[in-house]
């Protein structure tokens, strides 16, 4: 019998109040790998109310209590018990490889310990008033209330954890909405915090079918107790931002990417090629910061293209769970695979060259592709692919490379390759992206100052203490003040 994922409301795992469920299928095989409760409107309201009630005490909880919970959670998730649970859920729900599952699990203990150290940022300031003699000013970062966090499926444990970790650390409570693709993987985060001692109601978990998600999500955003929304979905990010704007609620939206890799004439070609192939093909390209566009200076373009081609041709997509010769898993559904193939065909029709790849899909499986002579105006240049397709274009000058890198509505990440660090730093500073990696993979972010989009299709905001707190001011006035109008 396949596993059943329940809702988690006010410290208890419960089925949907209506008994509704939905099936979860493996993207490669189509086999049912689980069933999940599908939340009703009542369940969503109950989760929000549980968070509102818990906020009354959690906001004032000792910082040492929060620290101890996070350190215990870090120790727990590092255990073999959690590792096996995470690997099984991720591989079954998302058809991810062992390597991708490892990338999803291995950084998490350090992330939690790093977040525990951020409690220092919750300290306030005390200083004398600049305008009222004898008055004292106290400023303090204070929690907002209930945070609505929408987790993505593609890195389900680490990204669900990041969606709620810093908000909760700051004294907020949270309602975590899972993706319908990976509810069991997302629920592991709830199990972890519950076992680590997080009080009831601080973290609540809801899952829902794809059909019911739009209306229920709108209800949650509209609820007056929900003070902040965060999401990581290019597909729905704009809709969420518009709904939140109706109620003047802040958002953190880490959405899509179209990451450029600029490779200059003096770059280490072997290192650049290996990094680019890893960053473009990991998880079959289903990572927001995956390298999507290679912009190479002409002096090294032929050699770089040949090395990238040879590396990509060693990779095969298919059944990563059972075939050891396969490195890349299926895309998250057949519709996504068809969309990738449609972009490849559009590029072909507009003059691009398919260097390697068969421009087809079998179900949700797309083999790795390398496409040259790609230009602006082709779908594969302009839009996020979210699949194993890397495009390659050649330029003569650095200025041309920077212009092409910035020829995008996306602004999440970038990489620059050059042996001259001064030149590389200058180029990186000119690329309009939240993150720029010099001589390193684009799939990288730090646990404190993580990825941030600069607007457009990449969204905006950072998962930081500052984004999940308000700075509140208390002024203590001296006695005996005189005022106009009254004596």
VENFEN-V978846 format. One record per residue. N is the residue number from 0. PHI is phi in radians with two decimals (* if undefined). BURIAL is 1 if it has 9 or more other ideal C-beta (glycine too) atoms within 8 Angstrom, else 0. Layout:
n & phi & burial
N & PHI & BURIAL
N & PHI & BURIAL
This chain:
n & phi & burial
0 & * & 0
1 & -1.26 & 0
2 & -1.10 & 0
3 & -2.00 & 1
4 & -1.73 & 1
5 & -1.65 & 1
6 & -1.32 & 1
7 & -2.31 & 1
8 & -2.29 & 1
9 & 0.94 & 1
10 & 1.48 & 1
11 & -2.31 & 0
12 & -1.39 & 0
13 & -2.44 & 1
14 & -1.31 & 0
15 & -1.10 & 1
16 & -1.12 & 1
17 & -1.71 & 0
18 & 1.40 & 0
19 & -1.22 & 1
20 & -2.43 & 1
21 & -2.50 & 1
22 & -1.57 & 0
23 & -2.03 & 1
24 & -2.07 & 1
25 & -1.21 & 1
26 & -1.10 & 1
27 & -1.39 & 1
28 & -1.55 & 0
29 & 1.37 & 0
30 & -1.23 & 0
31 & -1.26 & 0
32 & -1.96 & 1
33 & 3.11 & 1
34 & -2.26 & 1
35 & -2.27 & 1
36 & -1.09 & 1
37 & -1.93 & 1
38 & -1.09 & 1
39 & -1.70 & 1
40 & -1.03 & 0
41 & -1.09 & 0
42 & -1.07 & 1
43 & -1.10 & 1
44 & -1.12 & 1
45 & -1.10 & 1
46 & -1.13 & 1
47 & -1.14 & 1
48 & -1.13 & 1
49 & -1.09 & 1
50 & -1.17 & 1
51 & -1.10 & 1
52 & -1.20 & 1
53 & -1.17 & 1
54 & -1.05 & 1
55 & -1.02 & 0
56 & -1.81 & 0
57 & -1.12 & 1
58 & -1.02 & 1
59 & -1.78 & 0
60 & -1.20 & 1
61 & -1.06 & 0
62 & -1.10 & 0
63 & -1.15 & 0
64 & -1.12 & 0
65 & -1.10 & 1
66 & -1.00 & 1
67 & -1.11 & 1
68 & -1.10 & 1
69 & -1.19 & 1
70 & -1.18 & 1
71 & -1.17 & 1
72 & -1.06 & 1
73 & -1.09 & 1
74 & -1.14 & 1
75 & -1.12 & 1
76 & -1.24 & 1
77 & -1.35 & 0
78 & -1.26 & 0
79 & -1.11 & 0
80 & -1.06 & 0
81 & -1.26 & 1
82 & -1.02 & 1
83 & -1.10 & 0
84 & -1.11 & 1
85 & -1.16 & 1
86 & -1.03 & 1
87 & -1.12 & 0
88 & -1.11 & 1
89 & -1.13 & 1
90 & -1.15 & 1
91 & -1.27 & 1
92 & -1.44 & 1
93 & -2.04 & 1
94 & 1.02 & 1
95 & -1.38 & 1
96 & -1.37 & 1
97 & -1.03 & 0
98 & -1.08 & 0
99 & -1.18 & 1
100 & -1.06 & 1
101 & -1.12 & 1
102 & -1.08 & 1
103 & -1.40 & 1
104 & -1.76 & 1
105 & -1.01 & 0
106 & -1.35 & 1
107 & -1.15 & 1
108 & -1.00 & 1
109 & -1.18 & 1
110 & -1.04 & 1
111 & -1.13 & 1
112 & -1.17 & 1
113 & -1.13 & 1
114 & -1.10 & 1
115 & -1.03 & 1
116 & -1.27 & 0
117 & -1.33 & 1
118 & -1.00 & 1
119 & -1.01 & 0
120 & -1.31 & 0
121 & -1.55 & 1
122 & -1.26 & 0
123 & -1.75 & 0
124 & -2.26 & 0
125 & -2.23 & 0
126 & -2.74 & 0
127 & -1.28 & 0
128 & -1.09 & 1
129 & -1.50 & 0
130 & -2.15 & 0
131 & -2.06 & 1
132 & -1.01 & 0
133 & 1.53 & 0
134 & -1.45 & 1
135 & -2.07 & 1
136 & -1.88 & 1
137 & -2.12 & 1
138 & -1.96 & 1
139 & -2.63 & 1
140 & -1.19 & 1
141 & -2.17 & 1
142 & -1.13 & 1
143 & -1.61 & 1
144 & 2.49 & 1
145 & -1.51 & 1
146 & -1.79 & 1
147 & -1.74 & 1
148 & -2.00 & 1
149 & -1.88 & 1
150 & -1.62 & 1
151 & -1.52 & 1
152 & -1.61 & 1
153 & -1.33 & 1
154 & -2.37 & 1
155 & -1.11 & 1
156 & -1.41 & 1
157 & -1.15 & 1
158 & -1.37 & 1
159 & -1.16 & 1
160 & -1.11 & 1
161 & -1.16 & 1
162 & -1.13 & 1
163 & -2.04 & 1
164 & -1.12 & 1
165 & -1.18 & 1
166 & -0.95 & 1
167 & -1.19 & 1
168 & -0.98 & 1
169 & -1.31 & 1
170 & 1.82 & 1
171 & -1.39 & 1
172 & -1.95 & 1
173 & -2.49 & 1
174 & -2.00 & 1
175 & -1.69 & 1
176 & -1.74 & 1
177 & -1.44 & 1
178 & -1.32 & 1
179 & -1.20 & 1
180 & -1.44 & 1
181 & -2.41 & 1
182 & -1.13 & 1
183 & -1.16 & 1
184 & -1.09 & 1
185 & -1.16 & 1
186 & -1.15 & 1
187 & -1.07 & 1
188 & -1.10 & 1
189 & -1.17 & 1
190 & -1.01 & 0
191 & -1.06 & 1
192 & -1.18 & 1
193 & -1.10 & 1
194 & -1.17 & 0
195 & -1.36 & 1
196 & 1.84 & 0
197 & -1.14 & 1
198 & -1.08 & 1
199 & -1.01 & 0
200 & 1.55 & 1
201 & -1.23 & 1
202 & -2.18 & 1
203 & -2.11 & 1
204 & -2.30 & 1
205 & -2.29 & 1
206 & -2.19 & 1
207 & -2.72 & 1
208 & -1.18 & 1
209 & -1.02 & 0
210 & -1.19 & 0
211 & -1.57 & 1
212 & -1.06 & 1
213 & -1.02 & 0
214 & -1.23 & 0
215 & -1.22 & 1
216 & -1.07 & 1
217 & -1.09 & 1
218 & -1.08 & 1
219 & -1.14 & 1
220 & -1.06 & 1
221 & -1.31 & 1
222 & -1.09 & 1
223 & -1.10 & 0
224 & -1.37 & 1
225 & -1.43 & 1
226 & -1.84 & 1
227 & -2.75 & 1
228 & -2.24 & 1
229 & -2.29 & 1
230 & -2.68 & 1
231 & -2.39 & 1
232 & -2.52 & 1
233 & -1.07 & 1
234 & -1.13 & 0
235 & -2.03 & 1
236 & -1.01 & 1
237 & -1.12 & 0
238 & -1.09 & 0
239 & -1.10 & 1
240 & -1.07 & 1
241 & -1.17 & 0
242 & -1.15 & 1
243 & -1.13 & 1
244 & -1.11 & 0
245 & -1.05 & 0
246 & -1.95 & 0
247 & 0.95 & 0
248 & -1.80 & 1
249 & -1.24 & 1
250 & -2.35 & 1
251 & -2.04 & 1
252 & -2.17 & 1
253 & -1.78 & 1
254 & -1.88 & 1
255 & -1.51 & 1
256 & -2.52 & 1
257 & -2.49 & 1
258 & -1.08 & 1
259 & -1.57 & 1
260 & -2.12 & 1
261 & -1.59 & 1
262 & -2.05 & 1
263 & -1.52 & 1
264 & -1.05 & 0
265 & -1.69 & 0
266 & -1.22 & 1
267 & -1.31 & 0
268 & -1.15 & 1
269 & -1.09 & 0
270 & -1.15 & 1
271 & -1.08 & 1
272 & -1.12 & 1
273 & -1.09 & 1
274 & -1.15 & 1
275 & -1.15 & 1
276 & -1.15 & 1
277 & -1.03 & 1
278 & -1.23 & 1
279 & -1.64 & 1
280 & -1.88 & 1
281 & -0.96 & 1
282 & 0.96 & 1
283 & 0.97 & 1
284 & 1.37 & 1
285 & -1.61 & 1
286 & -2.36 & 1
287 & -1.08 & 1
288 & -1.75 & 1
289 & -1.06 & 1
290 & -1.14 & 1
291 & -2.06 & 1
292 & -2.23 & 1
293 & -1.70 & 1
294 & -2.07 & 1
295 & -1.92 & 1
296 & -1.21 & 1
297 & -1.05 & 1
298 & -1.05 & 0
299 & -2.10 & 1
300 & -1.13 & 1
301 & -1.11 & 0
302 & -1.15 & 0
303 & -1.09 & 1
304 & -1.05 & 1
305 & -1.14 & 0
306 & -1.19 & 1
307 & -1.05 & 1
308 & -1.03 & 1
309 & -1.13 & 0
310 & -1.22 & 1
311 & -1.11 & 1
312 & -1.25 & 0
313 & -1.48 & 0
314 & -1.72 & 1
315 & -2.32 & 1
316 & -1.77 & 1
317 & 2.86 & 1
318 & -1.55 & 0
319 & -1.17 & 1
320 & -1.31 & 0
321 & -2.23 & 0
322 & -1.96 & 0
323 & -1.21 & 0
324 & -1.43 & 0
325 & -1.70 & 1
326 & -1.83 & 1
327 & -2.05 & 1
328 & -1.54 & 1
329 & -1.24 & 1
330 & -1.31 & 1
331 & -1.26 & 1
332 & -2.87 & 0
333 & -1.17 & 1
334 & -1.08 & 0
335 & -1.13 & 1
336 & -1.08 & 1
337 & -1.11 & 1
338 & -1.13 & 1
339 & -1.09 & 1
340 & -1.10 & 1
341 & -1.06 & 1
342 & -1.14 & 1
343 & -1.09 & 1
344 & -1.17 & 1
345 & -1.06 & 1
346 & -1.12 & 1
347 & -1.00 & 1
348 & -1.12 & 0
349 & -1.73 & 1
350 & 1.86 & 0
351 & -1.33 & 1
352 & -1.90 & 0
353 & -1.45 & 1
354 & -1.28 & 1
355 & -2.65 & 1
356 & 2.11 & 1
357 & -1.85 & 0
358 & 0.89 & 1
359 & -2.73 & 0
360 & -2.38 & 1
361 & -2.02 & 0
362 & 1.11 & 1
363 & -1.63 & 1
364 & -1.71 & 1
365 & -2.18 & 1
366 & -1.29 & 1
367 & -1.09 & 1
368 & -2.25 & 1
369 & -2.21 & 1
370 & -2.19 & 1
371 & -1.89 & 1
372 & 0.99 & 1
373 & -1.59 & 1
374 & -2.30 & 1
375 & -1.03 & 0
376 & 1.83 & 0
377 & -1.46 & 1
378 & -0.97 & 1
379 & -1.23 & 1
380 & -1.55 & 1
381 & -1.48 & 1
382 & -1.99 & 0
383 & -1.15 & 1
384 & -1.50 & 1
385 & 0.96 & 1
386 & -2.85 & 1
387 & -1.45 & 1
388 & -2.34 & 1
389 & -1.95 & 1
390 & -1.85 & 1
391 & -2.37 & 1
392 & -2.43 & 1
393 & -2.07 & 0
394 & -2.31 & 1
395 & -1.67 & 0
396 & -2.07 & 0
397 & -1.14 & 1
398 & -1.03 & 0
399 & -1.14 & 1
400 & -1.10 & 1
401 & -1.13 & 1
402 & -1.06 & 0
403 & -1.21 & 1
404 & -1.05 & 1
405 & -1.52 & 1
406 & -1.43 & 0
407 & -2.84 & 1
408 & -1.53 & 0
409 & -1.78 & 1
410 & -2.65 & 1
411 & -1.54 & 1
412 & -2.62 & 1
413 & -2.82 & 1
414 & -2.46 & 1
415 & -2.31 & 1
416 & -2.14 & 1
417 & -2.88 & 1
418 & -1.37 & 0
419 & -1.59 & 0
420 & -1.14 & 0
421 & -1.11 & 0
422 & -1.14 & 1
423 & -1.06 & 1
424 & -1.16 & 1
425 & -1.12 & 0
426 & -1.13 & 1
427 & -1.02 & 1
428 & -1.22 & 0
429 & -1.65 & 0
430 & -1.49 & 1
431 & -1.46 & 0
432 & -2.63 & 1
433 & -1.20 & 1
434 & -2.25 & 1
435 & -2.36 & 1
436 & -1.81 & 1
437 & -1.74 & 1
438 & 0.94 & 1
439 & -2.74 & 0
440 & -1.23 & 1
441 & -1.33 & 1
442 & -1.44 & 1
443 & -2.83 & 1
444 & -2.68 & 0
445 & -1.54 & 0
446 & -1.20 & 1
447 & -1.69 & 0
448 & -1.71 & 0
449 & -1.35 & 1
450 & -1.00 & 1
451 & -2.61 & 1
452 & -1.44 & 1
453 & -1.81 & 1
454 & 1.95 & 0
455 & 1.13 & 1
456 & -1.24 & 1
457 & -1.59 & 1
458 & 1.38 & 1
459 & -2.75 & 1
460 & 1.63 & 1
461 & -2.23 & 1
462 & -1.39 & 1
463 & -2.34 & 1
464 & -0.98 & 1
465 & -1.11 & 0
466 & -1.44 & 1
467 & -2.13 & 1
468 & -2.43 & 1
469 & -1.86 & 0
470 & -1.47 & 0
471 & -1.90 & 0
472 & -2.11 & 0
473 & -2.07 & 0
474 & -1.97 & 1
475 & -1.73 & 0
476 & -1.52 & 0
477 & -1.32 & 1
478 & -1.26 & 0
479 & 1.39 & 0
480 & -1.21 & 0
481 & -1.85 & 0
482 & -2.28 & 0
483 & -1.09 & 0
484 & 1.38 & 0
485 & -2.19 & 0
486 & -1.71 & 0
